[in-house]
Amino acid sequence: MNRISKDSNSYYWEQSNYGGIFTDPLTGVGSDKIDCFNMKLEKLRKIKDIIKDEETKKEFENIIELLQKSMDNYDLGGCFKVHEFIHDYDYFAINYPAYFEDVPPPDWEGINVYFGHLKF
């Protein structure tokens, strides 16, 4: 996402939230963004629906609500907070310790970061 998305009035928000074909008004360059916050929201809802633990399910409901509010209010900080929750669940609850069969991701050192959002 472009740094201009820090501004809640940015014209990049619509594509970031919902994807689709987009022509950058500054550069005139077109793109077809498939991955967007709305797709993440749908994936989080599917995950929440299969969670059996009620406390974890409630946590995912809160994460989903935060992402929806962040999308509605064009709040990049809220989107980053959602990223922190997903990161903690991914690397410290679901896939711990992180293992990759192929080449490690470029942000390999980032998996050692714990944001402190899990309740143990």
N, C-alpha and C positions, 0 to 999 in steps of 0.2 A: 504494500500500500504506500502510496506516495506521501511524503512528509506533509503535503498540503492537507491530508485527511485529519490532521490534528485540529483543523478549523472545522467547527460544526456546520459551517455554511459551504463547505467544499463540495464541488460538483463531482468529486470522486466517490462520495458516499453511496450513491444509488448503485453503482457498479459493485462496490465493495460489499454492499448488503445483499444484492440480488443477482449479480453477474450479468451475463448477456453481452451483446455487441455494443461496443462503446468507442467513440472517437474522442480522443483527448482534445479538449478545446484549446489548450496551450500549444500543443505540438502538431495537432492534426493527425496523429498516428492512431490507427484503429487497432482494436484488440477484441478478442472473443474470450472473455474470462468465464470459465466454467465454475471454478471453485469460488465460493463466496460465503459470507457469514450465514446466510439463510440455509445453505447446505450443511454447515456445521451445526446449526440449530436443529435441523431434522435428524442428523446423526446422533446428537445428544439426546433427543427425545426417544429414539429407538433404543439407545443404551439404557436410558432410565426405565423404559418399559420392561426390560428383561432383568433388572436388578431385583434381587430377592430381599436383601437387607434393607429394612425400612429406614434406618438412619442414613445410609448411603443414597437410597432413592430420594429422600428429602433433600440431601445435599445436591444431587443432580437437578432436582426441581428448582433449587435456588440458583444454580449455575445457569440453567435455561432461562430463568426469569431475568437474571443479570444480563445475559447476552441479548435477549429481546429488548430490554430497556436501553441497553447501549446502542443497539441498532436504531431504535426509534428516536433516540436523542442525539445520535451521531457523536457518541462518546467513545473516543479511541481509548481512553484510560480504562473504561469498563471492559472493553474488548481485550485489553492486555491482562486485566484481572482474571477474566475467563480463561485466557491462555495459561495463566499460572496454575489454576485449579486443574485444568486438563493435563498440564505438564506433571504436576505432582502425582495425580492418579496414574498417569502413563508410566513414569519412571520409578515411582516409589511404592506403588501398590499393585499394579497389574503386571508390569514387565520388569520386576525387580529380581535380580540385577539385570540391567539392560544387556541384551545380547543381539548381535547382528551377524547373520551368516555371511553376508557379503561385506563390502566396504563400509566402515562406520560413516555415519552422516557427517557433513562438514562441521556441524556445531557439536561434535562429540563431547567437548568439555562442558557444554551446556547441560548435559544430563546429570552432572554432579550438583547442579543448582537445585536446592530444595526451598520452595517458597513458604512452607509451613502451613499448608491448607488442609492437611489430612488430620483426622481425629483418630489417634491410635488408642 
